[in-house]
Amino acid sequence: MKATVNKDGTPRKVGSGRKKGANSFAHLTLADLEQFCGSATLIPISRVWLEKMGASITEANQTKVSVSQEPKEVEEKISFKVHNFVDTQS
């Protein structure tokens, strides 16, 4: 295999990058996806894929999404007193 170099000319580390046969995409049905995240969830989709499917994009809308934090569990409070004892047997 031919050694490749980085942009600055240094040799690239062995094993860096995507392995042969690795894929960053997963295939699932729309029904499975809807079960996982619901029908109103915004899902990032490739613009190129949409165009290949025949869709045309007229305007890119920016939608703000806020991450909801799960409610924190209320912890029981424990009452206690601190006593300072003086050692008189020294």
Buried (B, 14 or more C-beta within 10 A) or exposed (E): EEEEEEEEEEEEEEEEEEEEEEEEEEEEEEEEBEEEEEEEEEEEEEEEEEEEEEEEEEEEEEEEEEEEEEEEEEEEEEEEEEEEEEEEEE
